[in-house]
Each structure stands twice: as structure tokens, then as C-alpha cells.
């Protein structure tokens, strides 16, 4: 889960508050309806009660995310890692069960969005 620098949130709870304060004004791109990025975004909306507008793209949405035309995306780390490392995008969470080693630095030590049940 990454946000454009135009979004003031630095954590997932801050993003939820931001999205709830701006219903229908936060746009979420994806590579298309039914893609993993779209499904994760829809699940996030259901779990948090935020109203985010899905914007399906035929081509890459990264330029629009960098410019702030769309504000939040659920995309692969590989596609976004350099933008995260250079500070052009802010990673808020990963959708893996645990933190991801590719983002080991303290600054990028991004928490997991998925809670793990005890015993797993």
C-alpha cells in the first residue's frame, strides 16, 4: 500500500482518517478490474469503511500516482521499490503476513496490513 506524497498520511490509521475525511475524493488506480491491486483495494475499503474511488488503467498508473492524480495504490513492491527508496512514494503497509525484507531499512520498515492469528 503506497500513497502519493500529496497525501499527508504517514501510517495506515492516518490514511484511514484522511480517506474518511475526504469521502469520494481519494482515487485508487489498478491495472484493471479484478486485478490483485483492485481486489486488495476493495478488501481494504470493506475492512475500513472508507470510500475510495477505483480507477482502472490500461497502461501504467505510476506517473499519475507520482503526480498525485491518484492517491493510493496496492501494487507490487518490484514496480514501486525505487520510487519508495527515493521518497517519491510513501509505503504505508505491505499485504504480506509479515514485513518484507526488501524494505529492511528503518525508514522503510513497512508494517504488514494483514494481522496474523495466534498459532500461525
C-alpha positions as CSV (number, residue, x, y, z in Angstrom):
1,X,0.0,0.0,0.0
2,X,1.6,3.2,-1.2
3,X,0.5,6.8,-1.2
4,X,1.4,9.8,-3.3
5,X,3.4,12.5,-1.4
6,X,0.3,14.7,-1.8
7,X,-1.4,12.6,0.9
8,X,-0.4,13.7,4.4
9,X,-0.8,10.3,6.0
10,X,2.3,8.5,7.2
11,X,0.6,5.5,8.7
12,X,-2.4,3.3,7.8
13,X,-4.6,4.7,10.6
14,X,-3.7,8.3,9.5
15,X,-4.7,7.3,5.9
16,X,-8.0,5.8,7.1
17,X,-8.8,9.1,8.9
18,X,-7.7,11.1,5.8
19,X,-9.9,9.0,3.5
20,X,-12.9,9.2,5.8
21,X,-12.5,13.0,6.0
22,X,-12.4,13.1,2.2
23,X,-15.0,10.6,1.0
24,X,-15.0,10.0,-2.7
25,X,-12.0,12.3,-3.2
26,X,-9.3,9.6,-2.8
27,X,-8.6,7.7,-6.0
28,X,-7.1,4.2,-6.2
29,X,-5.6,3.0,-9.5
30,X,-5.2,-0.6,-10.6
31,X,-4.1,-2.4,-13.7
32,X,-7.7,-3.3,-14.2
33,X,-10.9,-4.5,-12.7
34,X,-10.3,-7.8,-10.9
35,X,-6.6,-7.4,-10.7
36,X,-4.8,-8.1,-7.4
37,X,-4.4,-4.4,-6.8
38,X,-8.1,-3.8,-7.3
39,X,-9.1,-6.7,-5.1
40,X,-6.8,-5.7,-2.3
41,X,-8.1,-2.1,-2.5
42,X,-11.7,-3.3,-2.4
43,X,-10.9,-5.5,0.6
44,X,-9.3,-2.6,2.3
45,X,-12.4,-0.5,1.7
46,X,-14.7,-3.1,3.2
47,X,-12.5,-3.7,6.2
48,X,-12.1,0.0,7.0
49,X,-15.3,1.6,5.8
50,X,-13.6,4.2,3.6
51,X,-15.0,5.4,0.3
52,X,-12.2,5.3,-2.2
53,X,-12.8,5.6,-6.0
54,X,-11.4,2.8,-8.1
55,X,-9.8,3.9,-11.3
56,X,-8.9,1.1,-13.7
57,X,-5.9,1.7,-16.0
58,X,-5.0,0.0,-19.3
59,X,-1.4,1.1,-19.0
60,X,0.8,2.0,-16.0
61,X,-0.7,4.3,-13.4
62,X,2.7,5.1,-11.8
63,X,3.1,8.5,-13.4
64,X,-0.4,9.5,-12.1
65,X,0.4,8.2,-8.6
66,X,3.7,10.1,-8.6
67,X,1.9,13.3,-9.7
68,X,-0.9,12.9,-7.2
69,X,-3.7,12.5,-9.7
70,X,-4.4,9.2,-7.9
71,X,-3.6,9.0,-4.2
72,X,-3.3,5.4,-3.0
73,X,-2.3,2.1,-4.7
74,X,-2.0,-1.5,-3.9
75,X,0.8,-2.7,-6.2
76,X,3.8,-5.0,-6.2
77,X,7.0,-3.9,-4.5
78,X,9.0,-4.6,-7.6
79,X,7.1,-1.9,-9.5
80,X,7.4,0.7,-6.8
81,X,10.6,0.0,-4.8
82,X,12.8,2.7,-6.4
83,X,10.1,5.3,-6.0
84,X,9.8,4.3,-2.3
85,X,13.5,4.4,-1.8
86,X,13.9,7.8,-3.5
87,X,11.0,9.2,-1.4
88,X,8.7,9.9,-4.4
89,X,6.1,7.5,-3.0
90,X,5.4,6.6,0.7
91,X,4.9,3.0,1.6
92,X,2.3,2.6,4.4
93,X,2.0,-1.2,4.5
94,X,2.6,-4.5,2.8
95,X,-0.2,-7.0,2.1
96,X,2.1,-9.9,3.1
97,X,1.6,-11.7,6.5
98,X,4.9,-10.2,7.7
99,X,7.2,-7.3,6.9
100,X,9.2,-7.6,3.7
101,X,13.0,-8.0,3.7
102,X,13.3,-5.8,0.5
103,X,12.4,-2.9,2.7
104,X,14.7,-3.6,5.7
105,X,15.9,-0.1,6.5
106,X,14.4,1.5,9.5
107,X,12.9,4.3,7.3
108,X,11.2,1.8,5.0
109,X,10.5,-0.9,7.6
110,X,6.9,-1.1,6.5
111,X,4.3,-2.9,8.7
112,X,2.1,-5.7,7.4
113,X,-1.5,-4.8,6.7
114,X,-2.6,-8.4,7.4
115,X,-2.9,-9.4,11.1
116,X,-1.7,-12.9,11.7
117,X,-3.8,-15.1,14.0
118,X,-2.0,-16.6,17.1
119,X,-0.6,-20.0,16.4
120,X,0.3,-19.5,12.8
